[in-house]
Amino acid sequence: RRIEVFRGPGSALYGLGAVSMVVSIETFSAQTDAVRSVSRVGVGEDYLSQELSAGGALTDTLRYYVYAGLADVQGADARDAPVRFSNAFTTKWGDDVVAGEDGPDGFSADRAQYRDRLPLKWHLQLEGEQSTVWARYSRGGQVNPVYTENVAEPPLGRPVEVDVADPYPPVELGYQQLALSGEWRQPLAAHWHSRSRISYVTTDYERIISLEPASLGGPRIESHREDNWLLASYLARKTESHRLALGAE
């Protein structure tokens, strides 16, 4: 819905260690009373995307917001995104690469979708008078051009045995993430109110390196997973003359 950028050392007021900049992102929420449809077409990187979202009231005290997005990213071809190298060399497939000039067509498809899987994201949010819960899932990734040391003959390249059918296999980077969150707000006596939040995020990362020396573990798929929990509780008191807040995360 809105993005605010706080530049300079004053941004430290907004968070621990934020000494140079803070980017504050306000997303659409259950307070959104509209149906939105956004379509995008990218000519250079050859992509299509469609996003749908809606928000409104289910009852007098319960509101909802839903979002779904899907894309098809084929990536830029050699004409729109030629790969150039600073050194001249001969590839392991016998092609001559001239420094500063376009490389072979096999270096193309830059930023194509990971493993040819469609990037997607969905989000569901419910908001009551004193609580908010939401869930979100997203997946994506991209294809990066090959590394010089993996495609060039020595001495610029590594001594890699060429046993890959398709020349110039790229490096592919992918991810998927699931996030769950709940927040509860409770007014208390004598101008006090409390707020508690619990959230969980799990993220999978994956990298495919198709062409690499066996001594370095290639060809291989690297992957790891991160799990994060957040528990937070805040207690605040507000009057006409003063404000006080206590919290822990």
Rosetta blueprint (number, residue, H / E / L):
1 R L
2 R E
3 I E
4 E E
5 V E
6 F E
7 R E
8 G L
9 P H
10 G H
11 S H
12 A H
13 L H
14 Y H
15 G L
16 L L
17 G L
18 A L
19 V L
20 S L
21 M E
22 V E
23 V E
24 S E
25 I E
26 E E
27 T L
28 F L
29 S L
30 A L
31 Q L
32 T L
33 D L
34 A L
35 V E
36 R E
37 S E
38 V E
39 S E
40 R E
41 V E
42 G E
43 V L
44 G L
45 E L
46 D L
47 Y E
48 L E
49 S E
50 Q E
51 E E
52 L E
53 S E
54 A E
55 G E
56 G E
57 A E
58 L L
59 T L
60 D L
61 T L
62 L L
63 R E
64 Y E
65 Y E
66 V E
67 Y E
68 A E
69 G E
70 L E
71 A E
72 D E
73 V E
74 Q L
75 G L
76 A E
77 D L
78 A L
79 R L
80 D L
81 A L
82 P L
83 V L
84 R E
85 F L
86 S L
87 N L
88 A L
89 F E
90 T E
91 T E
92 K L
93 W L
94 G L
95 D L
96 D E
97 V E
98 V L
99 A L
100 G L
101 E L
102 D E
103 G L
104 P L
105 D H
106 G H
107 F H
108 S L
109 A L
110 D E
111 R L
112 A L
113 Q L
114 Y H
115 R H
116 D H
117 R L
118 L L
119 P L
120 L E
121 K E
122 W E
123 H E
124 L E
125 Q E
126 L E
127 E E
128 G L
129 E L
130 Q L
131 S E
132 T E
133 V E
134 W E
135 A E
136 R E
137 Y E
138 S E
139 R E
140 G E
141 G E
142 Q E
143 V E
144 N E
145 P L
146 V L
147 Y L
148 T H
149 E H
150 N H
151 V H
152 A E
153 E L
154 P L
155 P L
156 L L
157 G L
158 R L
159 P L
160 V L
161 E L
162 V L
163 D L
164 V L
165 A L
166 D L
167 P L
168 Y L
169 P L
170 P L
171 V E
172 E E
173 L E
174 G E
175 Y E
176 Q E
177 Q E
178 L E
179 A E
180 L E
181 S E
182 G E
183 E E
184 W E
185 R E
186 Q E
187 P E
188 L L
189 A L
190 A L
191 H L
192 W E
193 H E
194 S E
195 R E
196 S E
197 R E
198 I E
199 S E
200 Y E
201 V E
202 T E
203 T E
204 D E
205 Y E
206 E E
207 R E
208 I E
209 I E
210 S L
211 L L
212 E L
213 P L
214 A H
215 S H
216 L H
217 G L
218 G L
219 P L
220 R E
221 I E
222 E E
223 S E
224 H E
225 R E
226 E E
227 D E
228 N E
229 W E
230 L E
231 L E
232 A E
233 S E
234 Y E
235 L E
236 A E
237 R E
238 K E
239 T L
240 E L
241 S L
242 H L
243 R E
244 L E
245 A E
246 L E
247 G E
248 A E
249 E L
